[in-house]
């Protein structure tokens, strides 16, 4: 977070504060006078806000606002002790000193400032105070939201053991007496599932991830926010990719892209890239940019490398494919997820080109194939062994003479059968999509 963003959170509370007439103009004047000192003399401002709290006989609006300022200012000065002391007083004011909406907004404002700092232990202590107070006040709604916010912060800091504990508390708050998930609390459950799915995606625990992913999609008692559905679908796509279920990943990434697009989230671009990636891995002949949703992004700077890969892939142009990857390292290889599947992509396109090269031959030298594919002879042999074991090529390798001997009639029959089978699968997918829309 930039210093400007931090300043915005520290000083832009005026957008939430309406100047109203007050029975105690002295307190009001003291508050605004302290506020004018923030940028010139922080210590003087702190002294003024402390005075506001002392002047107020009963907990009310001005004490609430002053304490909100004090927590942020003490935090800015790295005064841990005073930050915590002021926050404890502030939480007492959230109970009934102001109405529910400004109370929750004020709390989130403070948590955002503290959460943006580098001292995670202080942040955890502040959240602990907040959650304990909300529990004591029986404010279940704000307790849930605050704990969920804390969980997201722990996720962002890769504190997965602590996050697991928070998720356990959140799940317990949404269960029936028998220990089952309470489907009446569908909105809360979806939020919990989304955070759990993110955690298990990062820790690569596909077994539990799959279970929660299906639970999230089965909830019918709530309509999740598009951003939440985007998270669930994106993580689902990554789960399917790890299991090499390319077609399922292709569908999930497209659904994630649409959800993020609806929510206005920048994650839509990443998911569109992953959608294109899955498209190539599943050996699809459908251009993913033919859809009305994806077409407007075809020329986006983050996407042009993927459109180039699609073109080279369709032409079976290995050299162009490798050049695009080399020239777009930042867009492609800096994305750890895309990078993980570049080898699979290269294997796919090399296999595709290899099969085309082999078609007219009954015998062919492996060194020739090596030069055509721009890889070593042992790598060519590895590809050929894979094709032979999968019955995609009928032949045998003469390693001594570095020669491949082919039975081309059997190989051609396989590819004709594969083309018909693939056509039938695509028809089945189209039928399913049409029926889904009709229902």
Secondary structure, 3 states (H helix, E strand, C coil): CCHHHHHHHHHHHHHCCCCCCCCCHHHHHHHHHHHHCCCCCHHHHHHHHHHHHHHCCCCCHHHHHHHHHHHHHHHHCCCHHHHHHHHHHHHHHHHHCCCHHHHHHHHHHHHHHHHCCCCHHHHHHHHHHHHHHHHHCCCHHHHHHHHHHHHHHHHHCCCHHHHHHHHHHHHHCCECCCCCECHHHHHHHHHHHHHHHHHHHHCCCHHHHHHHHHHHHHCCCCCCCHHHHHHHHHHHHHHHHHCCCHHHHHHHHHHHHHHHHHHCCCHHHHHHHHHHHHHHHCCCCCCHHHCHHHHCCCCCCCCHHHHHHHHHHHHCCHHHHHHHHHHCHHHHCCCHHHHHCHHHHHHHHHHHHHHHHHCCCCEEEHHHHHHHHCCCHHHHHHHHHHHHHCCCCCEEEECCCCEEEECHHHHHHHHHHHHHHHHHHHHHHHHHHHHHHHC
